[in-house]
């Protein structure tokens, strides 16, 4: 009986010693996650970020990985879109070089709604872009997001990617 108590005591002591280092390692991860969440929230609230598209998900056709640098830049003053388009267009663009989703809007509505399970839903409605009616950007707490673009003359299209800080360009 004494031997059994010693075995249980040694086992419990070793389990406690093993648990302490794991708990110490979890603290920096929690702190880094909280800092990342605060940074993403700050970018969304101040309307100063860039959505970098990594994957295109058209309504018809297959999902494609993007190899070029396509993005959606959001500031308080303007929204600049440079995104590809795959899908059905109901009317052709007048200028063939204006393929894809390319516009700059200085007159737009920007609405942010917190999501129930964390993150934000951002609704952007450009008033001065001819073809695009609405951009819906769903952003998670860790900065990953999905963008759905609804156009007047095209099928809707979605993108997945992440948001990052807007880099200042040197002039």
C-alpha contacts under 8 A as a table, 3 or more apart, distances in Angstrom:
res1	aa1	res2	aa2	distance
1	X	4	X	5.08
1	X	5	X	6.39
2	X	5	X	5.16
2	X	6	X	6.28
3	X	6	X	5.05
3	X	7	X	6.21
4	X	7	X	5.10
4	X	8	X	6.21
5	X	8	X	5.14
5	X	9	X	6.00
6	X	9	X	5.02
6	X	10	X	6.05
7	X	10	X	5.20
7	X	11	X	6.04
8	X	11	X	5.05
8	X	12	X	6.10
9	X	12	X	5.22
9	X	13	X	6.12
10	X	13	X	5.10
10	X	14	X	6.13
11	X	14	X	5.24
11	X	15	X	6.17
12	X	15	X	5.09
12	X	16	X	6.25
13	X	16	X	5.19
13	X	17	X	6.31
14	X	17	X	5.03
14	X	18	X	6.14
15	X	18	X	5.07
15	X	19	X	6.12
16	X	19	X	5.11
16	X	20	X	6.38
17	X	20	X	5.56
17	X	21	X	7.42
18	X	21	X	6.21
18	X	22	X	7.13
19	X	22	X	5.40
19	X	23	X	6.34
20	X	23	X	5.24
20	X	24	X	6.30
21	X	24	X	5.02
21	X	25	X	6.27
22	X	25	X	5.12
22	X	26	X	6.33
23	X	26	X	5.10
23	X	27	X	6.75
24	X	27	X	5.64
24	X	28	X	7.74
25	X	28	X	6.18
25	X	29	X	7.10
26	X	29	X	5.27
26	X	30	X	6.24
27	X	30	X	5.19
27	X	31	X	6.20
28	X	31	X	4.99
28	X	32	X	6.05
29	X	32	X	5.08
29	X	33	X	6.08
30	X	33	X	5.08
30	X	34	X	6.12
31	X	34	X	5.11
31	X	35	X	6.17
32	X	35	X	5.07
32	X	36	X	6.13
33	X	36	X	5.08
33	X	37	X	6.15
33	X	142	X	7.34
34	X	37	X	5.10
34	X	38	X	6.17
35	X	38	X	5.10
35	X	39	X	6.16
36	X	39	X	5.08
36	X	40	X	6.20
36	X	141	X	7.58
36	X	142	X	6.07
36	X	143	X	7.79
37	X	40	X	5.19
37	X	41	X	6.09
37	X	141	X	5.02
37	X	142	X	5.68
37	X	143	X	7.62
38	X	41	X	5.09
38	X	42	X	6.08
39	X	42	X	5.10
39	X	43	X	6.30
40	X	43	X	5.14
40	X	44	X	6.25
40	X	141	X	6.61
40	X	142	X	6.97
40	X	143	X	5.92
40	X	163	X	7.92
41	X	44	X	5.18
41	X	45	X	6.04
41	X	141	X	7.51
42	X	45	X	5.17
42	X	46	X	6.00
43	X	46	X	5.34
43	X	47	X	5.88
43	X	48	X	5.34
43	X	49	X	5.75
43	X	165	X	7.13
44	X	47	X	5.16
44	X	48	X	6.82
44	X	49	X	7.17
44	X	112	X	7.90
45	X	112	X	7.89
46	X	75	X	7.86
46	X	76	X	7.48
47	X	74	X	6.02
47	X	75	X	4.95
47	X	76	X	5.54
48	X	73	X	7.92
48	X	74	X	5.65
48	X	75	X	4.58
48	X	76	X	6.97
48	X	165	X	7.03
48	X	166	X	6.42
49	X	73	X	6.21
49	X	74	X	5.52
49	X	75	X	6.81
49	X	163	X	6.44
49	X	164	X	5.73
49	X	165	X	4.85
49	X	166	X	4.91
50	X	71	X	6.60
50	X	72	X	5.65
50	X	73	X	4.43
50	X	74	X	6.07
50	X	163	X	5.40
50	X	164	X	5.37
50	X	165	X	6.16
50	X	166	X	5.55
51	X	71	X	5.44
51	X	72	X	5.04
51	X	73	X	6.40
51	X	145	X	7.89
51	X	161	X	6.87
51	X	162	X	5.66
51	X	163	X	4.30
51	X	164	X	6.54
52	X	69	X	7.47
52	X	70	X	6.24
52	X	71	X	4.57
52	X	72	X	6.73
52	X	161	X	5.55
52	X	162	X	5.50
52	X	163	X	6.02
52	X	164	X	7.47
53	X	56	X	7.54
53	X	66	X	7.20
53	X	69	X	7.70
53	X	70	X	5.73
53	X	71	X	5.63
53	X	72	X	7.99
53	X	83	X	7.80
53	X	159	X	6.00
53	X	160	X	5.76
53	X	161	X	4.51
53	X	162	X	6.88
54	X	65	X	6.00
54	X	66	X	5.14
54	X	67	X	7.56
54	X	70	X	7.97
54	X	159	X	7.19
54	X	160	X	5.89
54	X	161	X	4.83
54	X	162	X	7.90
55	X	63	X	7.03
55	X	64	X	5.69
55	X	65	X	4.47
55	X	66	X	5.45
55	X	159	X	5.51
55	X	160	X	5.18
55	X	161	X	6.62
56	X	63	X	5.74
56	X	64	X	5.24
56	X	65	X	6.36
56	X	66	X	6.90
56	X	157	X	7.57
56	X	158	X	6.09
56	X	159	X	4.65
56	X	160	X	6.73
57	X	62	X	7.02
57	X	63	X	4.75
57	X	64	X	6.74
57	X	157	X	6.18
57	X	158	X	4.97
57	X	159	X	5.76
57	X	160	X	7.84
58	X	61	X	6.22
58	X	62	X	6.95
58	X	63	X	6.68
58	X	85	X	7.89
58	X	86	X	5.95
58	X	87	X	5.98
58	X	156	X	7.25
58	X	157	X	4.74
58	X	158	X	6.16
59	X	87	X	6.74
59	X	155	X	6.80
59	X	156	X	6.45
59	X	157	X	5.97
59	X	158	X	7.98
60	X	87	X	6.23
61	X	87	X	7.33
66	X	69	X	7.75
66	X	70	X	7.84
70	X	82	X	5.63
70	X	83	X	5.17
70	X	84	X	7.22
71	X	81	X	6.32
71	X	82	X	5.47
71	X	83	X	6.01
72	X	79	X	7.15
72	X	80	X	5.76
72	X	81	X	4.50
72	X	82	X	6.16
72	X	83	X	7.28
73	X	79	X	5.67
73	X	80	X	5.06
73	X	81	X	6.42
73	X	166	X	7.52
74	X	78	X	6.33
74	X	79	X	4.70
74	X	80	X	6.65
75	X	78	X	5.38
75	X	79	X	6.27
77	X	106	X	5.98
78	X	104	X	6.81
78	X	105	X	5.45
78	X	106	X	4.42
78	X	107	X	7.28
78	X	108	X	7.83
79	X	104	X	5.71
79	X	105	X	5.17
79	X	106	X	6.63
79	X	108	X	7.99
80	X	102	X	7.55
80	X	103	X	5.89
80	X	104	X	4.42
80	X	105	X	6.46
81	X	101	X	6.49
81	X	102	X	5.13
81	X	103	X	5.36
81	X	104	X	6.43
82	X	100	X	7.58
82	X	101	X	5.96
82	X	102	X	4.76
82	X	103	X	7.09
83	X	100	X	5.91
83	X	101	X	4.99
83	X	102	X	6.37
84	X	99	X	7.61
84	X	100	X	4.37
84	X	101	X	5.90
85	X	99	X	7.39
85	X	100	X	4.43
85	X	101	X	6.26
85	X	157	X	7.43
86	X	100	X	7.81
86	X	157	X	7.69
87	X	154	X	7.46
87	X	155	X	6.39
87	X	157	X	7.67
88	X	154	X	5.90
88	X	155	X	5.73
89	X	92	X	6.65
89	X	153	X	5.91
89	X	154	X	4.28
89	X	155	X	6.54
90	X	153	X	5.09
90	X	154	X	5.66
91	X	153	X	6.01
91	X	154	X	7.72
93	X	96	X	6.10
93	X	98	X	6.77
93	X	99	X	7.14
95	X	98	X	5.53
96	X	99	X	6.14
98	X	101	X	7.84
98	X	102	X	6.82
99	X	102	X	7.48
103	X	129	X	6.52
104	X	129	X	7.22
105	X	108	X	6.58
105	X	126	X	6.01
105	X	127	X	7.41
105	X	128	X	5.86
105	X	129	X	6.08
106	X	126	X	7.90
106	X	128	X	7.23
107	X	126	X	6.18
107	X	127	X	5.55
107	X	128	X	5.92
108	X	124	X	6.69
108	X	125	X	5.42
108	X	126	X	4.16
108	X	127	X	5.27
108	X	128	X	7.39
109	X	123	X	7.69
109	X	124	X	5.53
109	X	125	X	5.06
109	X	126	X	6.46
109	X	127	X	7.71
110	X	122	X	7.04
110	X	123	X	5.84
110	X	124	X	4.79
110	X	125	X	6.84
111	X	122	X	5.64
111	X	123	X	5.08
111	X	124	X	6.58
112	X	120	X	6.57
112	X	121	X	5.73
112	X	122	X	4.54
112	X	123	X	6.47
113	X	120	X	5.59
113	X	121	X	5.10
113	X	122	X	6.43
114	X	118	X	6.94
114	X	119	X	6.05
114	X	120	X	4.40
114	X	121	X	6.21
115	X	118	X	5.27
115	X	119	X	5.46
115	X	120	X	5.24
115	X	121	X	6.54
116	X	119	X	7.91
118	X	140	X	6.63
118	X	141	X	6.15
119	X	138	X	7.54
119	X	139	X	5.48
119	X	140	X	4.20
119	X	141	X	4.63
120	X	138	X	5.95
120	X	139	X	5.21
120	X	140	X	6.52
120	X	141	X	7.75
121	X	136	X	7.10
121	X	137	X	5.85
121	X	138	X	4.54
121	X	139	X	6.27
122	X	136	X	5.82
122	X	137	X	4.98
122	X	138	X	6.23
122	X	139	X	7.73
123	X	134	X	7.21
123	X	135	X	5.94
123	X	136	X	4.76
123	X	137	X	6.41
124	X	134	X	5.86
124	X	135	X	5.04
124	X	136	X	6.39
125	X	133	X	6.11
125	X	134	X	4.67
125	X	135	X	6.37
126	X	129	X	5.76
126	X	132	X	7.06
126	X	133	X	6.57
126	X	134	X	6.77
127	X	133	X	7.92
129	X	132	X	5.91
129	X	133	X	7.78
131	X	151	X	5.50
131	X	152	X	5.28
131	X	153	X	6.51
132	X	135	X	7.77
132	X	149	X	7.23
132	X	150	X	6.16
132	X	151	X	4.29
132	X	152	X	6.14
133	X	149	X	7.86
133	X	150	X	5.69
133	X	151	X	5.23
133	X	152	X	6.33
134	X	149	X	6.06
134	X	150	X	5.26
134	X	151	X	7.03
135	X	147	X	6.80
135	X	148	X	5.75
135	X	149	X	4.76
135	X	150	X	6.46
136	X	147	X	5.59
136	X	148	X	5.14
136	X	149	X	6.63
137	X	145	X	6.76
137	X	146	X	5.72
137	X	147	X	4.43
137	X	148	X	6.52
138	X	145	X	5.32
138	X	146	X	5.29
138	X	147	X	6.44
139	X	143	X	6.11
139	X	144	X	5.80
139	X	145	X	4.28
139	X	146	X	6.75
139	X	162	X	7.97
139	X	163	X	7.94
140	X	143	X	5.39
140	X	144	X	5.40
140	X	145	X	6.00
141	X	144	X	7.55
143	X	162	X	5.56
143	X	163	X	5.45
143	X	164	X	7.42
144	X	160	X	7.83
144	X	161	X	5.91
144	X	162	X	4.12
144	X	163	X	6.34
145	X	160	X	5.86
145	X	161	X	5.46
145	X	162	X	5.18
145	X	163	X	6.97
146	X	158	X	6.98
146	X	159	X	5.53
146	X	160	X	4.27
146	X	161	X	6.21
146	X	162	X	7.76
147	X	158	X	5.46
147	X	159	X	5.02
147	X	160	X	6.27
148	X	156	X	7.04
148	X	157	X	5.83
148	X	158	X	4.30
148	X	159	X	6.45
149	X	156	X	5.68
149	X	157	X	5.49
149	X	158	X	6.24
150	X	154	X	7.71
150	X	155	X	7.19
150	X	156	X	4.76
150	X	157	X	6.99
151	X	154	X	5.38
151	X	155	X	6.80
151	X	156	X	6.35
